[in-house]
C-alpha cells in the first residue's frame, strides 16, 4: 500500500506593489507643478519652463538609469524601472514641448540656434525614447532581440544627451546636478558589472 503523498502548500504571490508608481507619479506631478509655478516669475515662460523641466527629467531618469544598470531580474525590479523610465520620458516630452514652443515650433529656428548636431541628436533621442516606451507598454518585459537593442540604444543615448546637456554645455547648479547624476549612474554601472561577473563564477548560485 502506497504511503500518502504529502502536499506542499505554495504560498500565494504577493500582488504587485503600487509604491513605485506612486513615488514616480508624485515626483512627476509635484516637479511639473513647481517648474510651471517658478517660471511665472520670468518673462519668457516657455523658455524657462523648458529649463526647469530638465531638472525634473534628471530627477526621474537617474533612478531609471541605475535600475537598468543594476539589472531587472525580477518582475518587481522591472516594474520599478518601467515607472521611472516612463515618467522621466513624459517629463522629457514636456521639456521638449516647451522648448519647441519657445521657438514657435519652427525647426528651422531650432537648428539655427542649436546647430545641426545638437538638434538632430535631440530628435533622435526623442524618437528612440518614445519607441521604447511604446514597446515596453505593448510588449511588456519579454522583448524580441531588436526590441532589446532599441532599448539599449535609447538608454545609452538618453544618458549621453543628459550628460552633454548638463555637464558639458551648462554651468552652475545644473552642471553640478549633472555631475551628481553621472557619479551615481557610474557607481551603479560598476556595481552591476561586478555583480554580473561574480554571479558567473564557478560555484556561485
SETOR-334600 format. One record per residue (C-alpha): y, x, z; residue in one letter; residue number from 1. Coordinates in pm, 1 decimal. Each point is the difference from the previous one (the first is absolute). Layout:
! residues N
        py        px        pz  code  pos
         Y         X         Z     a  NUM
...
! end
This chain:
! residues 205
        py        px        pz  code  pos
       0.0       0.0       0.0     x    1
     331.6     144.5    -101.7     x    2
     257.6      67.7     265.6     x    3
     316.2    -203.5     -34.6     x    4
     278.9     182.8    -182.7     x    5
     314.0      45.1     200.5     x    6
     310.5    -124.5    -171.5     x    7
     311.4     208.0      22.5     x    8
     319.7    -194.8      21.5     x    9
     263.8     133.6    -235.3     x   10
     344.3     -41.9     151.9     x   11
     239.2    -183.7    -226.4     x   12
     263.9     210.5    -167.1     x   13
     348.0     -36.3     136.5     x   14
     236.2    -179.6    -237.4     x   15
     264.0     214.0    -170.6     x   16
     297.7      58.4     225.8     x   17
     339.6    -116.8    -117.4     x   18
     187.0     278.9     176.5     x   19
      34.8     227.5    -306.0     x   20
     153.6    -287.0    -196.1     x   21
     221.9    -101.8     292.1     x   22
     134.1     352.1      55.7     x   23
      59.8      72.2    -368.8     x   24
     159.6    -340.7     -57.0     x   25
     224.2      35.4     306.7     x   26
     117.8     344.3    -105.7     x   27
      64.9    -123.8    -352.4     x   28
     187.9    -311.8     110.2     x   29
     209.8     162.7     271.0     x   30
      69.2     308.5    -209.8     x   31
     108.5    -202.9    -301.4     x   32
     224.6    -218.7     215.5     x   33
     156.6     310.1     154.5     x   34
      57.5     161.7    -341.7     x   35
     170.2    -312.0    -131.5     x   36
     208.4     -45.0     314.0     x   37
     119.2     361.0      24.4     x   38
      96.9       1.8    -366.9     x   39
     253.3    -274.9      69.9     x   40
     229.7     267.6     143.4     x   41
      15.6     171.6    -340.3     x   42
     190.0     -99.6    -314.2     x   43
    -280.7      62.3    -249.6     x   44
    -267.8    -224.1     149.4     x   45
    -266.4      62.4    -261.9     x   46
      29.8     378.5       9.9     x   47
     -20.5      17.6     378.3     x   48
    -280.8    -251.9      20.6     x   49
    -192.1     222.0    -239.5     x   50
      73.4     298.9     223.3     x   51
     -89.4    -172.7     324.2     x   52
    -322.5    -154.4    -128.2     x   53
    -136.7     345.8     -83.7     x   54
     -16.8      56.2     377.0     x   55
    -220.6    -305.9      24.5     x   56
    -223.5     129.2    -279.0     x   57
     -52.3     328.0     184.6     x   58
     -71.5    -176.3     327.3     x   59
    -276.4    -206.8    -156.8     x   60
    -142.9     244.7    -251.6     x   61
     -52.4     286.9     247.1     x   62
    -281.2    -181.5     189.4     x   63
    -149.9     -97.3    -336.7     x   64
       0.8     362.7    -116.0     x   65
    -165.1     109.6     323.4     x   66
    -266.9    -269.1      -8.9     x   67
     -80.3      93.8    -360.2     x   68
     -24.6     369.9      89.4     x   69
    -210.9     -61.3     311.8     x   70
    -241.0    -223.6    -187.5     x   71
     -69.9    -371.4     -13.6     x   72
    -369.1      -2.0      80.2     x   73
      -7.1    -331.8     181.8     x   74
     128.9    -339.6    -107.7     x   75
     248.2       2.5     289.1     x   76
     145.7     333.5    -108.5     x   77
      24.6    -116.8    -358.5     x   78
     175.1    -323.2     100.0     x   79
     251.3     191.4     212.3     x   80
      74.6     224.8    -294.6     x   81
      33.2    -294.9    -239.9     x   82
     252.7    -183.4     218.0     x   83
     228.3     302.2      44.8     x   84
     -38.1     103.8    -365.2     x   85
      83.2    -355.2    -107.5     x   86
     307.9     -46.3     215.2     x   87
     120.5     350.6     -85.8     x   88
     -31.7     -98.3    -365.6     x   89
     192.9    -320.5      57.6     x   90
     274.3     197.6     175.5     x   91
       8.2     241.8    -292.6     x   92
      39.4    -282.4    -250.9     x   93
     287.0    -140.5     207.9     x   94
     153.8     348.4      -6.3     x   95
     -53.8      14.4    -376.0     x   96
     154.1    -345.1     -46.5     x   97
     320.5      90.2     183.4     x   98
      14.1     334.8    -179.9     x   99
     -21.3    -169.1    -339.7     x  100
     244.5    -266.8     111.0     x  101
     249.2     271.6      91.6     x  102
     -19.5     109.5    -366.6     x  103
      24.1    -361.4    -122.8     x  104
    -367.0      20.9    -107.9     x  105
      95.3     241.4    -278.5     x  106
    -266.5     262.6     -64.5     x  107
     249.7     191.1    -209.7     x  108
     226.2      36.5     304.7     x  109
    -297.4      95.5     217.9     x  110
    -104.8     274.2    -241.4     x  111
     358.7     120.4     -33.8     x  112
      36.6      28.5     379.2     x  113
    -346.8     124.7     101.3     x  114
    -106.5     190.8    -308.4     x  115
    -308.6     -54.0    -213.5     x  116
    -247.8     176.6     230.9     x  117
      94.6    -182.7     319.5     x  118
      45.4    -341.8    -160.0     x  119
    -326.4      19.4    -195.4     x  120
    -197.5     123.6     301.2     x  121
     137.6    -286.6     209.3     x  122
    -114.3    -252.0    -259.7     x  123
    -346.5     158.0     -17.0     x  124
     -33.9      -3.2     380.0     x  125
     107.1    -364.6       7.5     x  126
    -254.8     -96.9    -265.2     x  127
    -289.3     187.8     162.8     x  128
      79.1    -137.7     345.4     x  129
      18.0    -353.7    -135.7     x  130
    -328.8      38.9    -188.7     x  131
    -172.7     139.3     307.1     x  132
     120.7    -288.3     216.0     x  133
    -130.2    -246.1    -255.7     x  134
    -342.3     160.9     -14.5     x  135
     -52.2      37.8     375.5     x  136
      78.7    -367.3      54.5     x  137
    -203.3    -123.7    -295.9     x  138
    -295.7     241.0      13.6     x  139
      -0.4      88.9     367.0     x  140
    -141.4     319.9     141.2     x  141
    -270.2      76.4    -256.8     x  142
     207.1     118.7    -293.3     x  143
    -149.7     131.7    -323.3     x  144
      43.0     367.0     -76.1     x  145
     309.9     -53.4    -212.6     x  146
     148.1    -206.6     282.2     x  147
     -55.3     279.4     251.3     x  148
     160.1     248.3    -239.0     x  149
     298.5    -231.1     -44.2     x  150
      29.2     -39.3     376.8     x  151
     -14.1     375.0      62.6     x  152
     268.3      56.8    -264.9     x  153
     217.7    -270.9     154.4     x  154
     -28.2     143.0     352.5     x  155
      70.2     356.8    -112.6     x  156
     293.9     -93.9    -222.3     x  157
     153.3    -225.7     265.1     x  158
     -16.7     288.1     249.1     x  159
     152.1     244.6    -249.1     x  160
     274.3    -251.4     -79.8     x  161
      76.7     -56.6     369.4     x  162
      -0.3     373.6      69.6     x  163
     231.9      89.7    -286.3     x  164
     233.3    -295.8      62.0     x  165
      49.4      88.4     367.6     x  166
     -78.3     365.7      66.1     x  167
     122.4     154.7    -326.2     x  168
     280.7    -226.4    -120.0     x  169
     142.4    -125.1     330.9     x  170
     168.5     147.1     304.2     x  171
      64.4    -121.6     352.5     x  172
    -212.3    -255.8     179.6     x  173
    -202.8    -112.9    -300.1     x  174
     -84.6     363.7     -77.3     x  175
    -123.9      47.9     355.7     x  176
    -198.1    -323.6     -19.8     x  177
    -163.3     127.8    -317.4     x  178
     -95.7     322.2     176.6     x  179
    -155.2    -195.9     286.6     x  180
    -198.1    -211.3    -247.3     x  181
    -118.9     312.9    -181.4     x  182
    -115.1     173.2     318.3     x  183
    -184.8    -310.0     121.5     x  184
    -173.2     -58.7    -332.8     x  185
     -86.8     369.1     -38.8     x  186
    -158.8      -3.8     345.9     x  187
    -204.4    -307.1     -92.5     x  188
    -114.4     161.2    -325.3     x  189
    -113.1     317.3     178.7     x  190
    -179.7    -197.5     270.0     x  191
    -165.1    -222.7    -259.1     x  192
    -123.9     298.6    -202.4     x  193
    -136.1     172.7     309.9     x  194
    -174.1    -318.1     110.9     x  195
    -151.7     -45.7    -346.1     x  196
    -121.6     361.6      -4.3     x  197
    -145.9     -29.2     349.5     x  198
    -187.7    -320.5     -81.6     x  199
    -171.2     169.1    -296.8     x  200
    -138.6     292.3     201.0     x  201
    -379.6       9.9      57.6     x  202
    -104.1    -171.0     319.5     x  203
     307.3    -222.3      11.5     x  204
     -57.8    -376.7       3.5     x  205
! end
